[in-house]
Amino acid sequence: MILPGQTKKAILVPSQLKNNGALAGNTYVDTLGYDHIEVIIAPNGVDAAIGSTNASTPLKLEECDTTGGQYTDVAGAAMAAVVGAADATPSSICVSLKRSHKRYMRLNAPTAASGTTGANFTAIAILSRAQQPPMAAAEAGCKEWINA
């Protein structure tokens, strides 16, 4: 069992509605000190396809040694197809960080194709199996950290 104190969370793509073009705020997560990453892709109320480089290319994870360097594809970490119009079911991409991976990972900049209302979308990364568990909310990527 993985306890809340052994994970780190990061919003890779903030929740937003986009009718056409690139979704804003796409960022990376620092994976240093963790053995596993799961990126949860959460569409909601989509009437437009969501892809990576364009709206016909599936979403994928990328990695880099530095935050602002050249990101490359993580082998095997791509969805089979784009998030289709009207798709409201979450998907996830999981990667073992025990294998040789670079320190920073991000979801390739999602793009929404034209639609009537657009696409509601967010992507969240959960890093787990911490080599040294976070000791405070900020270290865990949280505003508040409540264990009941």
SEPA-616013 format. One record per residue: x, y, z of N, C-alpha, C, CB in turn. Coordinates in steps of 0.2 Angstrom, whole numbers, padded with zeros to 4 digits, always signed. Glycine has a CB too. Example, Ala and Ser with C-alpha at 12.3 -4.5 7.8 and 13.67 -1.06 7.14 Angstrom:
! SEPA-616013
+0066-0028+0039+0062-0022+0039+0066-0016+0039+0057-0022+0045;+0064-0011+0035+0068-0005+0036+0064+0000+0039+0070-0003+0029;
//
This chain:
! SEPA-616013
+0004-0006+0000+0000+0000+0000+0004+0006+0000-0005+0000+0006;+0003+0011-0004+0006+0017-0004+0002+0023+0000+0007+0020-0012;+0005+0025+0005+0002+0030+0009+0003+0037+0006+0005+0030+0016;-0002+0042+0008-0002+0049+0006+0005+0052+0007-0007+0053+0009;+0008+0051+0012+0015+0054+0014+0020+0051+0010+0016+0053+0021;+0019+0046+0005+0024+0043+0001+0024+0046-0006+0024+0036+0002;+0019+0050-0007+0018+0053-0014+0019+0060-0015+0011+0051-0016;+0020+0062-0021+0020+0069-0023+0016+0070-0029+0028+0071-0025;+0012+0076-0029+0007+0077-0034+0009+0083-0038+0000+0078-0031;+0008+0083-0044+0009+0089-0048+0004+0090-0054+0016+0089-0052;+0001+0096-0055-0003+0097-0060+0001+0099-0066-0008+0103-0059;+0001+0094-0071+0004+0095-0077+0001+0100-0082+0006+0089-0081;-0006+0099-0083-0010+0104-0087-0016+0106-0082-0012+0100-0094;-0016+0112-0081-0022+0115-0076-0028+0114-0080-0021+0122-0074;-0033+0113-0076-0040+0112-0078-0042+0118-0082-0045+0110-0072;-0045+0117-0088-0047+0122-0092-0051+0120-0098-0041+0126-0095;-0055+0125-0101-0059+0124-0107-0055+0127-0113-0066+0127-0106;-0054+0123-0118-0051+0126-0124-0055+0124-0130-0044+0123-0124;-0056+0128-0134-0060+0127-0140-0056+0125-0146-0064+0133-0142;-0050+0128-0147-0045+0127-0152-0038+0129-0150-0047+0130-0159;-0033+0125-0152-0026+0127-0151-0023+0124-0145-0026+0134-0150;-0017+0126-0143-0014+0123-0137-0017+0125-0130-0006+0125-0137;-0017+0120-0126-0020+0121-0119-0014+0125-0115-0021+0114-0116;-0016+0129-0111-0011+0134-0108-0008+0130-0101-0014+0140-0106;-0002+0132-0099+0000+0130-0093+0003+0124-0093-0005+0131-0088;+0005+0120-0098+0008+0114-0098+0015+0114-0095+0008+0111-0105;+0016+0110-0090+0023+0111-0087+0025+0104-0085+0022+0115-0080;+0031+0104-0082+0035+0097-0081+0034+0096-0073+0042+0098-0083;+0037+0090-0071+0037+0088-0064+0044+0085-0063+0032+0083-0062;+0047+0087-0058+0054+0084-0056+0053+0077-0053+0057+0089-0051;+0055+0072-0055+0055+0065-0053+0060+0063-0048+0054+0061-0059;+0065+0067-0047+0070+0066-0042+0068+0063-0036+0075+0072-0041;+0070+0057-0034+0069+0054-0028+0063+0049-0028+0068+0059-0023;+0060+0048-0034+0054+0044-0034+0055+0038-0039+0048+0048-0036;+0052+0032-0038+0053+0027-0042+0047+0025-0047+0054+0020-0038;+0042+0029-0047+0036+0028-0051+0032+0034-0052+0031+0023-0048;+0030+0035-0058+0026+0041-0060+0019+0038-0064+0029+0046-0065;+0014+0041-0062+0007+0040-0065+0004+0046-0067+0002+0036-0061;+0003+0047-0074+0000+0053-0076-0007+0052-0077+0004+0056-0082;-0012+0055-0074-0019+0054-0075-0021+0060-0080-0023+0054-0068;-0024+0057-0085-0027+0062-0090-0035+0062-0089-0025+0059-0098;-0037+0068-0088-0044+0068-0086-0048+0073-0090-0045+0070-0079;-0051+0070-0096-0056+0074-0100-0062+0075-0097-0056+0071-0107;-0066+0080-0098-0073+0081-0095-0077+0085-0100-0073+0083-0088;-0082+0083-0103-0086+0087-0107-0083+0089-0113-0088+0093-0103;-0080+0084-0117-0076+0085-0123-0080+0085-0129-0070+0080-0123;-0080+0090-0133-0083+0089-0140-0078+0090-0145-0089+0094-0141;-0071+0090-0143-0066+0091-0148-0060+0086-0146-0063+0099-0148;-0057+0084-0151-0051+0079-0149-0046+0083-0146-0049+0076-0156;-0042+0079-0142-0036+0082-0138-0030+0077-0140-0037+0082-0131;-0025+0080-0143-0019+0076-0145-0013+0080-0142-0019+0076-0152;-0007+0078-0145-0001+0081-0142+0001+0086-0147+0005+0075-0142;+0006+0085-0152+0008+0090-0156+0003+0093-0160+0013+0087-0161;-0002+0089-0162-0008+0092-0165-0014+0087-0163-0008+0092-0173;-0020+0089-0165-0026+0085-0162-0027+0079-0165-0032+0090-0163;-0022+0076-0169-0023+0069-0172-0017+0065-0170-0023+0070-0180;-0013+0067-0166-0007+0064-0163-0008+0062-0156+0000+0068-0164;-0008+0056-0154-0010+0054-0147-0005+0057-0141-0009+0046-0146;-0008+0058-0135-0004+0061-0130+0002+0057-0128-0009+0062-0124;+0007+0059-0126+0013+0056-0124+0017+0059-0119+0017+0054-0130;+0021+0055-0115+0026+0058-0110+0032+0060-0113+0026+0054-0104;+0035+0065-0111+0042+0067-0113+0047+0068-0107+0042+0073-0118;+0053+0067-0108+0058+0068-0103+0064+0072-0105+0060+0061-0100;+0067+0075-0100+0073+0080-0101+0077+0080-0095+0071+0087-0103;+0084+0081-0096+0088+0082-0090+0088+0088-0087+0096+0081-0093;+0085+0094-0090+0085+0100-0087+0077+0103-0089+0090+0105-0090;+0075+0108-0085+0068+0110-0086+0067+0113-0092+0067+0115-0080;+0072+0117-0095+0071+0120-0101+0074+0118-0107+0073+0127-0101;+0077+0111-0107+0080+0108-0113+0076+0105-0118+0085+0103-0110;+0079+0101-0122+0075+0098-0127+0072+0091-0125+0080+0096-0133;+0066+0091-0124+0062+0085-0122+0061+0080-0127+0055+0087-0119;+0062+0074-0125+0062+0068-0130+0056+0063-0127+0068+0064-0131;+0054+0059-0132+0048+0054-0130+0051+0049-0125+0046+0051-0136;+0047+0047-0120+0048+0042-0116+0045+0036-0120+0044+0043-0109;+0050+0031-0121+0048+0025-0125+0042+0021-0121+0054+0020-0125;+0037+0020-0125+0031+0016-0123+0026+0020-0119+0034+0010-0119;+0027+0027-0118+0023+0031-0114+0018+0035-0118+0027+0035-0109;+0015+0032-0123+0010+0036-0127+0004+0032-0127+0013+0037-0135;-0002+0036-0128-0008+0033-0128-0009+0030-0135-0014+0038-0127;-0014+0026-0136-0015+0022-0142-0018+0027-0147-0019+0016-0141;-0022+0032-0145-0026+0036-0149-0027+0043-0145-0033+0033-0151;-0029+0048-0149-0031+0054-0146-0037+0053-0141-0032+0060-0151;-0037+0058-0137-0044+0058-0133-0049+0061-0137-0043+0063-0126;-0054+0057-0139-0059+0058-0144-0064+0063-0141-0062+0052-0146;-0068+0066-0146-0074+0070-0144-0079+0066-0140-0077+0073-0151;-0081+0069-0135-0086+0066-0130-0083+0061-0126-0092+0063-0134;-0077+0060-0125-0073+0056-0121-0073+0059-0114-0066+0053-0123;-0076+0056-0109-0075+0058-0102-0073+0053-0097-0082+0060-0100;-0069+0048-0100-0066+0043-0096-0059+0044-0094-0067+0036-0099;-0056+0044-0088-0049+0046-0087-0045+0040-0090-0048+0046-0079;-0039+0042-0092-0034+0037-0094-0028+0039-0090-0032+0038-0102;-0023+0034-0090-0017+0035-0086-0011+0032-0090-0017+0033-0079;-0005+0035-0089+0001+0033-0092+0006+0032-0086+0004+0038-0097;+0008+0026-0085+0013+0024-0079+0020+0023-0082+0010+0018-0075;+0025+0025-0078+0032+0024-0080+0036+0022-0074+0035+0030-0084;+0039+0017-0074+0044+0015-0069+0050+0019-0070+0046+0007-0069;+0052+0023-0064+0058+0027-0065+0064+0024-0062+0056+0034-0060;+0063+0017-0061+0069+0013-0059+0074+0012-0065+0067+0007-0055;+0070+0012-0071+0074+0011-0077+0078+0018-0078+0070+0009-0083;+0082+0018-0083+0085+0024-0085+0081+0029-0088+0091+0023-0090;+0079+0034-0084+0075+0040-0086+0078+0046-0084+0068+0039-0084;+0076+0052-0088+0079+0058-0086+0075+0061-0081+0078+0063-0093;+0077+0066-0078+0074+0069-0071+0067+0073-0072+0079+0074-0068;+0066+0076-0078+0060+0080-0078+0056+0077-0084+0062+0087-0080;+0049+0076-0082+0044+0073-0087+0038+0078-0087+0042+0067-0084;+0035+0078-0093+0029+0082-0095+0025+0078-0100+0031+0089-0097;+0019+0080-0100+0014+0078-0105+0015+0082-0111+0007+0078-0103;+0016+0079-0117+0017+0083-0123+0011+0088-0124+0018+0079-0129;+0013+0095-0125+0008+0100-0125+0002+0098-0128+0011+0106-0128;-0003+0097-0124-0010+0095-0127-0013+0100-0132-0015+0093-0122;-0016+0098-0137-0019+0103-0142-0027+0101-0143-0016+0103-0148;-0031+0105-0142-0038+0104-0144-0040+0106-0151-0043+0107-0138;-0044+0102-0154-0046+0103-0161-0053+0107-0160-0047+0097-0165;-0055+0111-0165-0061+0115-0165-0067+0111-0163-0062+0118-0172;-0071+0113-0159-0077+0110-0157-0082+0116-0156-0076+0106-0151;-0088+0114-0155-0093+0119-0153-0092+0122-0146-0100+0115-0153;-0091+0118-0141-0089+0121-0135-0082+0120-0133-0094+0118-0130;-0078+0115-0136-0071+0114-0134-0070+0108-0130-0068+0120-0131;-0065+0108-0126-0063+0102-0122-0061+0105-0115-0057+0099-0125;-0065+0102-0110-0063+0102-0103-0057+0097-0102-0069+0102-0098;-0052+0099-0099-0046+0094-0099-0041+0096-0093-0042+0094-0105;-0038+0091-0090-0033+0092-0085-0029+0086-0085-0036+0094-0078;-0023+0087-0083-0018+0081-0082-0014+0082-0075-0013+0080-0088;-0014+0077-0071-0011+0077-0065-0006+0071-0064-0016+0076-0059;+0000+0072-0062+0005+0067-0061+0005+0066-0053+0012+0070-0063;+0006+0059-0052+0007+0057-0045+0013+0053-0045+0001+0052-0043;+0018+0055-0041+0025+0052-0041+0024+0047-0034+0031+0056-0040;+0026+0041-0034+0026+0037-0029+0032+0033-0027+0020+0032-0029;+0032+0029-0022+0038+0025-0020+0044+0030-0019+0040+0020-0025;+0043+0035-0014+0048+0040-0013+0054+0036-0009+0045+0045-0008;+0060+0038-0012+0066+0036-0008+0067+0039-0001+0072+0037-0013;+0064+0045-0001+0064+0049+0006+0057+0052+0006+0070+0054+0007;+0052+0050+0009+0045+0053+0009+0045+0060+0011+0041+0049+0014;+0041+0064+0008+0040+0071+0009+0038+0072+0016+0035+0074+0004;+0040+0077+0020+0038+0078+0027+0033+0084+0028+0045+0080+0031;+0032+0088+0022+0027+0093+0023+0023+0094+0017+0031+0100+0024;+0017+0097+0017+0012+0098+0012+0016+0100+0005+0007+0103+0013;+0020+0106+0006+0023+0108+0000+0028+0103-0004+0027+0115+0002;+0031+0099+0000+0036+0094-0003+0032+0089-0006+0040+0091+0003;+0025+0088-0004+0021+0083-0007+0017+0086-0013+0016+0080-0002;+0018+0092-0015+0015+0096-0020+0008+0098-0018+0015+0091-0026;+0006+0099-0012+0000+0100-0010-0001+0107-0006-0003+0095-0005;-0006+0110-0006-0008+0116-0002-0009+0114+0005-0014+0120-0005;-0013+0109+0006-0014+0106+0012-0013+0098+0012-0022+0107+0015;-0012+0096+0018-0010+0088+0018-0014+0086+0024-0002+0087+0018;-0019+0082+0023-0023+0080+0029-0023+0073+0029-0030+0083+0029;-0021+0070+0035-0022+0062+0036-0027+0061+0041-0015+0059+0037;-0032+0057+0040-0037+0056+0045-0037+0049+0046-0044+0058+0042;
//
